[in-house]
Amino acid sequence: MLDEKQNFQFAVGKENLIHILIGVGLVALGFILMSGGGSDDPALYSEKIFSFRRITLAPVICMAGFLWILVAIMKKPRHE
């Protein structure tokens, strides 16, 4: 049990947490960009699934988000 004099502290600072949330947003944006492109009729073939946005842009944004999160976790927080 914590004494009244002890303060609870997170493992990462506020700035790091904000950067982690930005990285999660980038990953979510990448997955949103990957979605879609199919057709309503499974018998029809759609070339939309091979667009630049789904094949190149979205995975790059996802990887950037994962790297952003990694850097945010590893970054040493500033002392206030």
N, C-alpha and C positions, 0 to 999 in steps of 0.2 A: 504494500500500500504506500502511496506517495505521501510524504510529509507536506504540510502546507507551504514550507519554504522551497521545495523542489519545483522546478518548472518543467513542463512537458515540452519536448522538442522533437520535431520530425527529423528523419534522417537526411532529407534534402531541404534546402532553403526555399523561400517564397519565389525568388527569381528562377531557381531551377524548376520548381513546380510549374511555373508559367511556361517555361520552355518545353517541358514535357507535354503539357496540354496543347501547345502549338504543334508539336510533332505528331500527337495523336490526331489532331485535325488534318494534318497533311496526309497521314495514312488513310483516314476516312475519305478525304477528297479523292485520293488515288483509287480507292475501291469504288467510289461512286462513278468516277470516269470510266472504269472498266466495265461497268454494268451496261446492259442493253445490247442492242444490235441483232437480236434474234428476230425471227418472224413468228407470227401467231400460228401459222400452219406448219407443223413439223415436216411436211412433205416438201416444202419450198426451201431452197438454199438461199442464204442471204450473204452477200459480200461485206455487209456492214460490220461483221465481227472481226474483220481484218483491217480495220481503219487504223490510221496513225495514232489516234487518241487511245485506242484500246490496247494496241500492241507495243507502243513505245512510250508515249507520254505518261499514261497512268502508272505503269511499273516504275518509271523513273521517279515520279512524285512519291510513290509508296516507299521506295528505297531511301529517298531524301528524308522522308518523315522518320523512318527507322533510325537513320544515322543521326538526325536531329535529337531524337530521344536518347540515344546512346551518349552523345556529347553532353546533353543536359544532365544526365545522371552522373557522368564522370567529372563534370566541371566543378571546381572547388568554389564554394560559395564565398561571397565577400563578407567580411566581418563588419558588423554595424557598430 
